[in-house]
């Protein structure tokens, strides 16, 4: 287990998971100016569909749930503007080309050893806290609507409830 509680995820997988769920306005605030550079597009921004699969009961056989819209891109940021020479990739749910670009830019900046600590503190730490708060609020809201079901055994002493009283 790692510090986020997810088994077997690398540091890059962790920050990409956080960045993929980051609000566009947050990314724009921190990375918008850097996104204006002359980036080398290794894979231009494109939107497509992917099949979402699940398991019955979390462990059973896999089945197709449906399709989800995903936008992705791969860039090498403008080194003169960013000081970064890494390749970044961005995947986001939905069809926001700008958000995919900003995630790819953040990924590249986080891979650069000399810039990692700065960008981790500026992006990942606050985003992880924001996403944890949102998750806690959702759990609390869901908990208020929780219904607990219970059964009462019949007077006959049976707890199955399928006997005919006649």
Backbone bond lengths (Angstrom), bond angles and torsions (degrees), N, CA, C in turn:
res aa  C-N    CA-C-N  psi(-1)  N-CA   C-N-CA  omega(-1)  CA-C   N-CA-C  phi
1 X - - - 1.453 - - 1.525 109.66 -
2 X 1.315 116.46 147.80 1.453 120.92 177.20 1.524 109.73 -108.42
3 X 1.327 117.01 -174.55 1.465 120.32 -174.71 1.522 113.86 -66.04
4 X 1.315 119.17 -20.74 1.463 119.92 178.22 1.524 111.55 -91.18
5 X 1.318 117.48 -3.53 1.447 120.75 178.90 1.513 113.61 87.60
6 X 1.312 118.30 -1.56 1.459 121.20 -180.00 1.526 108.82 -90.03
7 X 1.319 117.30 125.59 1.460 119.72 -177.69 1.526 112.51 -73.08
8 X 1.316 116.93 130.18 1.457 122.13 170.52 1.514 117.47 74.57
9 X 1.303 120.28 12.17 1.462 120.40 178.66 1.522 109.90 -88.83
10 X 1.326 115.36 137.16 1.461 119.65 175.45 1.522 108.71 -78.13
11 X 1.320 116.14 168.13 1.466 120.42 178.94 1.529 110.70 -59.39
12 X 1.324 116.43 -41.51 1.471 119.42 -179.85 1.527 111.37 -65.28
13 X 1.321 117.85 -40.81 1.464 120.29 177.28 1.521 110.74 -61.61
14 X 1.321 116.04 -37.71 1.465 120.23 179.43 1.517 110.78 -64.97
15 X 1.340 117.75 -48.80 1.464 117.52 -177.25 1.522 111.59 -70.55
16 X 1.338 118.00 -32.04 1.465 119.07 176.30 1.529 111.07 -66.35
17 X 1.324 117.29 -36.76 1.466 120.48 177.33 1.521 110.64 -64.55
18 X 1.316 117.30 -39.16 1.461 121.67 178.19 1.522 110.25 -69.27
19 X 1.325 117.39 -46.03 1.467 121.19 -179.04 1.526 112.09 -63.42
20 X 1.325 117.34 -36.04 1.467 120.96 -179.25 1.523 111.78 -62.81
21 X 1.332 117.12 -26.25 1.468 121.38 -179.97 1.522 112.90 -101.21
22 X 1.328 116.96 4.33 1.465 121.15 -177.67 1.524 111.04 -70.66
23 X 1.326 117.17 139.32 1.465 119.73 175.79 1.531 110.68 -65.36
24 X 1.306 116.12 142.98 1.464 121.44 -178.29 1.526 111.76 -59.26
25 X 1.317 117.84 -40.55 1.465 119.52 -178.22 1.527 111.99 -64.38
26 X 1.331 118.14 -34.33 1.463 121.17 176.51 1.524 110.30 -65.65
27 X 1.330 116.45 -47.12 1.466 120.57 178.91 1.526 111.09 -62.73
28 X 1.310 115.67 -41.28 1.472 120.52 -179.67 1.528 110.93 -62.62
29 X 1.324 116.32 -41.06 1.459 121.19 -179.61 1.526 111.68 -60.31
30 X 1.327 116.85 -42.71 1.462 121.14 -174.57 1.531 114.59 -91.72
31 X 1.328 117.61 -26.33 1.461 120.23 -172.88 1.527 114.20 -122.30
32 X 1.312 117.22 -5.73 1.463 121.17 -174.53 1.515 113.90 -54.51
33 X 1.328 117.66 -43.69 1.467 121.03 -178.61 1.529 111.31 -66.86
34 X 1.318 116.89 -36.37 1.468 120.35 -179.31 1.528 112.20 -73.66
35 X 1.316 116.93 -21.43 1.466 120.91 -178.49 1.525 112.40 -73.62
36 X 1.327 118.05 -9.55 1.463 121.84 -177.10 1.526 113.37 -82.07
37 X 1.330 117.33 -7.93 1.463 120.81 -176.01 1.519 113.96 -69.67
38 X 1.318 114.81 178.14 1.467 122.80 178.57 1.532 108.60 -90.69
39 X 1.297 116.86 82.01 1.463 122.12 -177.64 1.526 110.79 -81.32
40 X 1.319 115.46 148.17 1.467 120.57 174.44 1.527 107.14 -87.09
41 X 1.320 115.97 116.26 1.457 120.91 -178.95 1.523 109.29 -86.07
42 X 1.323 117.31 107.80 1.461 121.42 177.06 1.528 110.38 -82.98
43 X 1.306 116.21 -31.62 1.466 122.81 172.56 1.520 105.41 -144.48
44 X 1.320 117.57 110.79 1.469 119.58 -177.07 1.530 111.40 -62.75
45 X 1.304 115.31 161.75 1.460 120.79 -179.91 1.518 109.02 -61.71
46 X 1.331 115.37 129.03 1.460 120.58 178.48 1.522 109.58 -145.19
47 X 1.311 114.51 147.81 1.463 121.41 -178.96 1.514 108.29 -114.36
48 X 1.319 115.86 139.21 1.454 120.79 179.28 1.512 110.83 -154.55
49 X 1.315 115.28 -170.12 1.460 121.60 -179.73 1.515 110.28 -115.15
50 X 1.316 115.90 149.13 1.452 119.92 170.82 1.517 108.17 -133.52
51 X 1.314 115.53 152.39 1.454 121.09 -178.97 1.519 108.95 -85.28
52 X 1.320 116.61 128.34 1.460 122.31 177.22 1.516 107.35 -94.77
53 X 1.332 115.32 126.82 1.460 120.90 -179.11 1.515 109.29 -117.42
54 X 1.316 116.25 153.33 1.467 122.10 178.93 1.519 108.54 -140.63
55 X 1.314 115.39 174.15 1.466 121.46 175.54 1.521 108.28 -121.51
56 X 1.303 116.02 136.99 1.462 120.55 176.92 1.524 108.61 -63.99
57 X 1.318 116.00 123.28 1.454 119.99 -179.30 1.515 114.23 69.90
58 X 1.314 117.67 10.28 1.461 121.84 -179.35 1.514 114.23 82.35
59 X 1.329 118.08 -17.62 1.462 120.50 -178.54 1.522 113.14 -130.81
60 X 1.318 117.72 -7.61 1.465 121.33 -176.17 1.520 112.71 -78.16
61 X 1.316 114.61 -160.14 1.457 119.96 -179.78 1.515 111.08 -68.78
62 X 1.321 115.90 148.79 1.461 121.39 178.82 1.517 110.33 -75.01
63 X 1.325 114.58 147.96 1.459 120.46 173.76 1.524 108.45 -146.72
64 X 1.322 116.23 155.83 1.465 121.64 -179.73 1.517 109.50 -81.96
65 X 1.326 116.41 124.89 1.457 122.04 178.77 1.520 109.92 -85.91
66 X 1.319 116.42 -42.98 1.456 121.59 -178.34 1.514 109.85 164.30
67 X 1.310 115.72 -164.95 1.460 120.95 -178.68 1.521 109.83 -111.87
68 X 1.328 115.37 152.08 1.461 121.69 177.00 1.528 108.18 -130.05
69 X 1.325 115.80 142.94 1.461 121.70 176.40 1.521 108.49 -82.02
70 X 1.336 116.29 131.14 1.460 122.24 -178.73 1.524 108.61 -133.48
71 X 1.338 115.43 141.47 1.459 121.11 176.28 1.515 108.05 -119.52
72 X 1.343 116.42 137.57 1.461 120.61 -177.32 1.517 110.94 -140.85
73 X 1.341 114.16 160.69 1.465 120.65 171.73 1.521 108.73 -163.64
74 X 1.321 115.57 161.13 1.464 122.42 176.86 1.524 107.02 -133.82
75 X 1.333 115.84 126.97 1.466 120.24 -177.97 1.526 111.26 -134.56
76 X 1.325 114.32 159.03 1.461 122.58 165.13 1.523 104.07 -115.06
77 X 1.355 117.15 110.51 1.466 119.84 -174.65 1.523 113.15 -61.43
78 X 1.300 115.21 157.45 1.458 123.70 175.81 1.532 107.83 -62.70
79 X 1.326 117.28 107.39 1.465 121.78 -175.59 1.523 112.16 -63.74
80 X 1.317 117.82 -32.43 1.466 120.76 179.67 1.526 111.18 -65.33
81 X 1.320 117.17 -33.97 1.455 122.22 -178.60 1.528 112.49 -86.98
82 X 1.326 116.88 -39.94 1.469 120.56 -171.90 1.521 114.30 -102.78
83 X 1.339 117.64 -22.21 1.458 120.10 -174.08 1.511 112.26 73.85
84 X 1.307 116.52 20.20 1.467 122.64 -174.96 1.529 110.08 -118.37
85 X 1.332 115.85 138.57 1.469 121.29 179.60 1.523 112.05 -120.53
86 X 1.311 117.48 12.61 1.463 122.50 -177.83 1.527 111.12 -89.32
87 X 1.323 115.47 165.70 1.464 121.87 175.02 1.522 107.05 -101.31
88 X 1.337 116.17 129.29 1.461 120.78 -179.97 1.508 111.09 -114.92
89 X 1.326 115.04 146.65 1.456 118.95 176.11 1.505 109.34 -125.19
90 X 1.319 114.68 149.14 1.451 120.38 -179.88 1.508 111.27 -134.72
91 X 1.320 116.01 128.88 1.459 123.78 174.49 1.521 106.75 -126.91
92 X 1.327 117.65 129.85 1.459 121.89 175.99 1.528 109.52 -139.09
93 X 1.323 116.14 147.63 1.453 120.30 172.62 1.514 108.34 -71.58
94 X 1.302 116.81 142.46 1.454 121.08 -179.31 1.513 111.46 99.24
95 X 1.320 115.16 -163.37 1.462 118.75 -174.40 1.528 112.75 -126.37
96 X 1.332 117.60 34.49 1.455 121.34 179.58 1.528 110.18 -87.58
97 X 1.321 115.90 103.67 1.465 120.79 178.56 1.521 110.78 -64.17
98 X 1.316 116.49 -39.67 1.466 120.74 -178.82 1.527 110.68 -63.89
99 X 1.315 117.31 -42.08 1.460 120.86 -179.81 1.526 110.81 -64.86
100 X 1.316 118.26 -40.76 1.466 121.38 177.95 1.529 110.57 -62.85
101 X 1.332 117.50 -41.08 1.458 121.80 177.16 1.529 110.89 -61.61
102 X 1.336 117.17 -45.84 1.463 120.52 -178.22 1.525 111.98 -66.79
103 X 1.317 117.02 -35.87 1.474 120.22 176.32 1.530 109.78 -66.18
104 X 1.317 117.88 -42.48 1.467 121.30 177.95 1.525 111.16 -62.81
105 X 1.309 116.68 -40.39 1.460 121.33 177.95 1.530 110.52 -63.78
106 X 1.321 116.83 -45.28 1.467 121.17 178.26 1.530 110.82 -62.43
107 X 1.325 117.30 -40.62 1.462 121.13 178.67 1.522 110.80 -60.07
108 X 1.319 117.05 -44.87 1.468 120.55 179.36 1.531 110.74 -63.49
109 X 1.327 117.16 -44.70 1.468 120.87 -179.83 1.528 111.68 -63.01
110 X 1.317 117.20 -37.14 1.463 120.82 179.89 1.527 112.12 -72.12
111 X 1.318 117.90 -24.06 1.466 120.86 177.60 1.525 112.53 -78.91
112 X 1.313 117.48 -23.44 1.469 121.66 -179.54 1.531 108.24 -72.77
113 X 1.332 116.83 116.65 1.470 121.66 -173.58 1.527 112.66 -56.07
114 X 1.323 117.06 -41.65 1.463 120.19 -177.13 1.535 112.80 -72.49
115 X 1.328 118.07 -17.54 1.467 122.00 -177.76 1.529 113.18 -109.23
116 X 1.329 116.76 -9.97 1.463 120.46 -171.47 1.529 113.49 -56.80
117 X 1.323 117.47 -52.39 1.468 120.45 -175.52 1.526 111.34 -59.57
118 X 1.322 116.21 -42.89 1.472 121.22 -179.71 1.531 110.99 -61.31
119 X 1.331 116.68 -48.93 1.463 119.73 -176.55 1.519 112.42 -75.76
120 X 1.323 117.19 -29.56 1.464 119.23 175.74 1.523 109.44 -64.10
121 X 1.325 116.87 -45.64 1.470 120.84 179.46 1.528 111.57 -66.29
122 X 1.313 117.12 -33.64 1.460 121.27 -176.58 1.532 112.47 -81.55
123 X 1.335 117.12 -34.22 1.466 120.38 -175.01 1.522 114.21 -110.39
124 X 1.312 116.53 -58.91 1.462 120.53 -168.10 1.528 112.53 -70.45
125 X 1.315 117.69 -46.83 1.470 119.83 -178.73 1.532 111.92 -59.30
126 X 1.350 119.36 -49.85 1.471 118.02 178.81 1.530 113.32 -67.05
127 X 1.322 116.69 -36.08 1.464 119.23 179.30 1.525 111.32 -66.98
128 X 1.319 117.46 -40.96 1.468 120.60 178.54 1.526 109.90 -61.45
129 X 1.336 116.61 -41.46 1.466 120.36 178.08 1.528 110.76 -65.91
130 X 1.328 117.05 -42.82 1.463 121.69 178.93 1.528 111.14 -61.50
131 X 1.333 116.94 -46.24 1.461 120.97 -179.75 1.522 111.53 -66.76
132 X 1.345 117.72 -35.75 1.468 120.99 176.86 1.528 110.38 -65.79
133 X 1.332 117.03 -40.93 1.468 121.02 177.66 1.527 110.88 -63.52
134 X 1.328 116.82 -43.79 1.460 120.59 178.80 1.525 111.04 -62.38
135 X 1.324 116.12 -40.52 1.457 120.68 178.99 1.526 110.91 -65.37
136 X 1.331 117.26 -42.13 1.466 121.17 178.46 1.525 110.83 -63.83
137 X 1.341 117.35 -40.97 1.461 120.81 178.13 1.525 110.95 -63.49
138 X 1.325 116.46 -40.85 1.461 120.41 178.90 1.523 111.17 -65.55
139 X 1.342 116.37 -41.83 1.467 119.85 177.19 1.525 110.85 -62.60
140 X 1.337 117.27 -42.27 1.468 120.82 179.57 1.522 110.70 -64.71
141 X 1.324 116.55 -42.44 1.463 120.50 178.87 1.519 110.44 -64.59
142 X 1.309 117.16 -41.49 1.456 121.31 179.05 1.519 110.68 -66.22
143 X 1.318 117.25 -37.92 1.460 121.73 -178.74 1.529 111.16 -62.61
144 X 1.332 118.01 -32.23 1.466 120.15 -179.58 1.521 112.30 -68.72
145 X 1.316 118.17 -19.84 1.461 121.05 179.99 1.518 112.39 -103.95
146 X 1.315 117.23 7.55 1.462 121.38 -177.06 1.525 110.72 -70.07
147 X 1.301 115.69 136.03 1.453 122.19 177.51 1.517 107.59 -117.17
148 X 1.325 115.98 128.17 1.465 120.29 178.48 1.523 107.98 -101.84
149 X 1.303 115.52 123.76 1.453 121.29 179.38 1.521 109.17 -100.30
150 X 1.321 115.26 143.74 1.448 119.89 175.54 1.515 107.73 -145.59
151 X 1.295 115.64 161.67 1.459 120.25 178.46 1.516 108.51 -119.27
152 X 1.301 114.78 148.65 1.459 121.14 177.46 1.517 106.50 -111.18
153 X 1.316 115.68 129.37 1.466 119.88 179.67 1.521 109.31 -67.59
154 X 1.317 115.95 144.20 1.461 120.78 178.59 1.522 110.06 -68.54
155 X 1.307 114.31 160.43 1.460 119.22 179.85 1.507 112.69 -62.81
156 X 1.331 117.98 -18.89 1.458 120.63 -178.82 1.515 111.25 -73.22
157 X 1.313 116.52 -7.24 1.458 119.62 179.16 1.515 113.17 93.20
158 X 1.308 117.51 -5.54 1.456 120.60 179.37 1.525 109.69 -88.07
159 X 1.288 115.83 138.21 1.460 118.56 176.87 1.524 112.20 -102.72
160 X 1.344 116.25 0.89 1.461 119.00 -179.28 1.516 111.10 -82.51
161 X 1.279 118.98 -33.77 1.457 121.83 177.34 1.505 115.02 74.54
162 X 1.356 118.60 14.23 1.459 119.09 -179.00 1.525 113.13 -109.49
163 X 1.337 117.65 6.01 1.448 119.62 177.67 1.520 110.53 -78.78
164 X 1.295 115.18 147.55 1.457 120.70 177.20 1.522 107.93 -85.62
165 X 1.362 118.89 124.90 1.455 120.38 -176.88 1.526 113.24 -67.36
166 X 1.335 120.52 -12.48 1.463 122.76 -177.68 1.489 113.71 -79.88
